[in-house]
Amino acid sequence: MNTLLFSFPMGWQVVILVLLVLLFFGGKKIPEMMKGLGKGINQFKQGLKEVEDDIKTDITDDRPIKN
């Protein structure tokens, strides 16, 4: 199944993808989406850090870990 998109070299696939995203969302919406994505990633990392801190605290307190 050879499609038109797979026949282009990798560099052109990226260019076509960027153009399609610009066409679909527009130039004004993309920075807002990236800002939201960045906030989401930061919140995810903060949540992971909190879980790691909780695990380390439970281990150093010699308390049984809750199941």
N, C-alpha and C positions, 0 to 999 in steps of 0.2 A: 504494500500500500504506500506508494510514493505520493506524498502531497506536495504542494507548491512550497509550503513553509520549510519542510525538511530538505528541500533541494538547495536552499541558500546556505552559504557559509555561516559559521557561528556569529561573526560580527554583524552581519546583516540581520540575523534573527533578533539580536538585541535592539538594533535600530528600529526595526519594524515593530517590536513590542513596545518600545518607548513612544513611537508615533501613535500606536493604537491607544495606549493609556492616555496620552495627551488629547487625542480626539474624543475619547469616551468621557473623561472626567473634566477636561478643560484645565487651563493653566492656573486658575485661581483656587481650585479645589485640591490640587495635589499637595501644596504646602500644608494645608489644614490636615489632610490625611496623614502626612508624614509626622506632623506634630503630635497627633493622636497616637500614632504608632510608637513614637518615642516615649510618650508618657506611659503607654501600656507596657513597654519593655522595662522601663524603670520601675514600675509597680511590681512587675513579675520578679525582677532581681531583688527588690526590697523584701518581697514575700519569701523568697528562697533564703535570704540572709536571716530573716526572723526565725524561720524553721530551723536553720542550722544552729543559730544561737540557742534556741529552746532545747535542741538535742544536746548541745554541749553543756548547758546548764543542768539538765537532768542527769547527765553522766557525772558531772563534778559534784553534784549535791548528794550523791549516794542514795537518791530516792529511787524507788522502783518506777520504771517507765510504764505509763498508762497504756493499756491496749484499747 
